[in-house]
Amino acid sequence: MCSGNESNGASTPVLSVNPSDYGDNVKILDCNDQVKELQTIIRDKNTTRSDFKFYADRLIRLVIEESLNQLPYSDCSVVTPTGAIYDGLRYRSGNCGVSIIRSGEAMEQGLRDCCRSIRIGKILVESDAETHAARVVYARFPDDIARRQVLLMYPIMATGNTVIQAVSVLKDHGVKESSIILSNLFCTPIAARMVVTAFPDLKILTSELNPVAPNHFGQKYFGTD
């Protein structure tokens, strides 16, 4: 699991965090050299936009694949071309994605690459200009979302406020808390604590817990920096 250090411009690095402190529903992508390199390229201020998008898409794909492993499966048997019976697994019906606009939309293609016909809803959360409180201003979901498993996509979680508002709207539409999986690239300990405290049955799948989040992600990915 990855919980790398970032010095935040100072000479003393930030202490690493222990994912087990946040309960069983916070899961960290297994950390290997490939994952660490992708995280490094994304955090590097000298990375070009084309390289940033390419390597961000690679990390997104890894996180999406592992998020899909958290969905429920059913046993099944199929007949192979040789006539043999193969005992395997298939997803239970009723999965969908929901992206938090705008940065969450960066993860949509990664989900579609893994699930060809999956339906994807959207949530737009904005901060009040005066109070800075997060509020939902737009939401569009499949009509039957209350019966679905939901992959909520949001790549950078620095405070947890946006995700808390998004999950609240999903619950208002009848989605069970235990049916929501947050697919995330980078998460701060503060955000993880806030979200698991507010929604203890929600699952979080992230590539890294680090006190410093790469908040430039959305602007760099979409070329608006």
C-alpha positions in Angstrom: 0.0 0.0 0.0 1.2 3.5 -0.8 1.3 6.3 1.8 4.3 8.2 0.5 5.9 11.3 2.0 5.9 14.8 0.6 7.9 17.5 2.2 5.5 20.4 1.3 8.5 22.5 0.5 10.2 22.1 3.9 13.3 20.2 4.8 11.5 17.7 7.1 9.2 15.2 5.3 5.6 14.7 6.4 5.2 11.5 8.4 3.5 8.6 6.6 0.1 7.5 7.7 -1.3 4.1 8.7 -4.3 3.1 6.5 -5.5 0.6 9.2 -6.3 3.6 11.4 -9.3 4.3 9.2 -11.1 1.0 9.4 -11.6 -2.0 7.1 -13.6 0.1 4.5 -10.6 2.2 3.5 -8.6 0.2 1.0 -5.3 1.2 -0.5 -4.1 0.0 -3.9 -1.2 -2.4 -3.5 1.9 -0.2 -3.9 4.6 -1.4 -6.3 7.3 0.4 -8.3 4.9 1.0 -11.2 2.2 2.6 -9.0 4.8 4.7 -7.2 6.2 5.9 -10.5 2.8 6.9 -11.8 2.1 8.9 -8.5 5.5 10.6 -8.9 4.9 11.7 -12.5 1.5 13.1 -11.5 2.9 15.1 -8.6 6.0 16.4 -10.6 5.4 20.1 -11.5 7.7 19.6 -14.6 5.5 16.9 -16.1 4.0 18.0 -19.5 0.3 18.0 -19.9 0.4 15.1 -22.5 2.5 13.0 -20.2 0.3 13.9 -17.2 -2.9 12.8 -18.9 -1.3 9.6 -20.2 0.1 8.5 -16.8 -3.0 9.7 -14.9 -5.1 7.5 -17.2 -2.9 4.5 -16.3 -3.3 5.1 -12.6 -7.1 5.6 -13.1 -7.3 2.3 -14.8 -5.5 0.5 -12.0 -7.8 2.1 -9.4 -11.0 1.3 -11.4 -9.9 -2.3 -11.9 -9.4 -2.7 -8.1 -12.7 -0.9 -7.4 -14.5 -3.4 -9.6 -13.0 -6.1 -7.3 -15.1 -4.7 -4.5 -18.4 -5.3 -6.3 -20.5 -8.4 -5.6 -20.1 -11.4 -7.8 -22.2 -14.5 -8.4 -21.0 -18.0 -9.2 -21.8 -19.2 -12.7 -20.9 -22.0 -15.1 -20.3 -21.7 -18.8 -19.6 -24.2 -21.6 -16.3 -23.7 -23.4 -15.7 -24.2 -27.2 -14.4 -27.7 -26.4 -17.7 -28.6 -24.6 -16.1 -28.5 -21.1 -17.9 -26.9 -18.2 -16.0 -24.0 -16.6 -17.1 -22.8 -13.1 -16.5 -19.1 -12.9 -17.9 -15.7 -11.7 -19.8 -12.8 -13.1 -20.9 -9.5 -11.8 -24.3 -9.3 -10.3 -26.5 -7.0 -12.3 -27.1 -3.4 -11.4 -23.8 -1.6 -11.3 -23.3 2.0 -12.4 -20.8 4.9 -12.1 -21.3 8.4 -10.8 -18.7 11.1 -11.5 -18.3 14.3 -9.4 -18.0 17.0 -12.0 -15.4 18.1 -13.2 -12.4 16.2 -12.1 -14.4 13.0 -11.6 -15.1 12.9 -15.3 -11.5 12.1 -15.9 -12.2 8.6 -14.6 -15.3 7.9 -16.8 -13.3 6.5 -19.7 -11.4 4.2 -17.5 -14.6 2.8 -16.2 -16.1 2.4 -19.7 -12.9 0.7 -20.8 -13.6 -2.0 -18.2 -17.4 -2.1 -18.4 -18.6 -1.5 -22.0 -22.2 -0.6 -21.4 -22.2 0.7 -17.9 -24.4 3.7 -17.1 -22.8 6.8 -15.6 -24.5 9.6 -13.7 -23.1 13.0 -12.7 -23.1 15.3 -9.6 -21.9 18.9 -9.6 -20.9 20.2 -6.2 -19.9 23.9 -5.8 -18.6 25.9 -2.9 -20.5 28.9 -1.7 -18.7 32.1 -2.5 -19.1 33.6 1.0 -19.3 30.6 3.3 -17.2 28.2 1.2 -19.7 25.5 2.2 -20.1 22.7 -0.4 -23.5 22.4 -1.9 -25.0 20.2 -4.7 -26.2 22.2 -7.7 -26.8 19.4 -10.2 -27.4 15.7 -10.1 -28.4 13.2 -12.9 -28.7 9.5 -12.2 -30.2 6.4 -13.7 -33.9 6.1 -12.7 -33.3 2.9 -10.8 -30.1 4.0 -9.0 -31.5 3.0 -5.6 -31.2 -0.7 -6.7 -27.7 -0.4 -8.0 -24.1 -0.7 -6.8 -22.5 2.7 -7.3 -18.8 3.5 -8.1 -18.5 7.2 -7.1 -15.5 8.7 -9.0 -13.5 11.6 -7.6 -9.7 11.6 -8.1 -8.5 14.1 -5.5 -10.0 14.2 -2.0 -8.4 16.9 0.1 -11.1 17.8 2.7 -13.9 15.3 2.1 -16.6 18.0 2.0 -17.4 17.5 -1.7 -17.7 13.7 -1.3 -19.9 14.0 1.8 -22.3 16.2 -0.2 -22.3 13.8 -3.1 -22.9 10.7 -0.9 -25.7 12.5 0.9 -27.5 13.1 -2.5 -27.1 9.5 -3.5 -28.6 8.4 -0.2 -31.5 10.9 -0.7 -32.1 9.0 -4.0 -32.4 5.7 -2.1 -28.9 4.3 -2.6 -27.7 2.3 0.4 -24.5 3.5 2.0 -23.0 0.0 1.8 -23.7 0.0 -2.0 -21.3 3.0 -2.7 -17.6 2.6 -3.5 -15.6 5.7 -3.8 -12.9 5.3 -6.5 -10.2 7.8 -5.7 -6.6 8.5 -6.7 -5.2 10.6 -3.9 -6.7 11.1 -0.4 -5.6 13.0 2.6 -5.9 11.5 6.1 -8.2 14.4 7.1 -10.6 13.6 4.2 -10.5 9.9 4.9 -11.4 10.5 8.5 -14.3 12.8 7.7 -15.8 10.5 5.1 -15.6 7.3 7.1 -17.0 9.1 10.2 -19.9 10.4 8.2 -20.5 7.2 6.3 -19.0 4.2 8.1 -20.5 1.7 5.6 -19.1 3.3 2.5 -16.0 1.8 0.9 -13.1 4.0 -0.2 -10.5 2.7 -2.7 -7.5 5.0 -3.2 -4.0 4.7 -4.5 -2.5 6.8 -1.7 -3.1 8.4 1.7 -0.9 11.5 1.9 -1.3 14.7 3.9 -0.6 16.7 0.7 -3.0 16.2 -2.2 -2.1 17.1 -5.8 -4.9 19.7 -6.1 -3.7 20.7 -9.6 -5.0 17.4 -11.0 -8.2 18.6 -12.7 -6.7 21.7 -14.3 -3.7 19.8 -15.5 -5.7 16.9 -16.8 -8.2 19.0 -18.8 -5.6 21.6 -19.9 -7.1 24.6 -18.0 -4.0 25.3 -15.9 
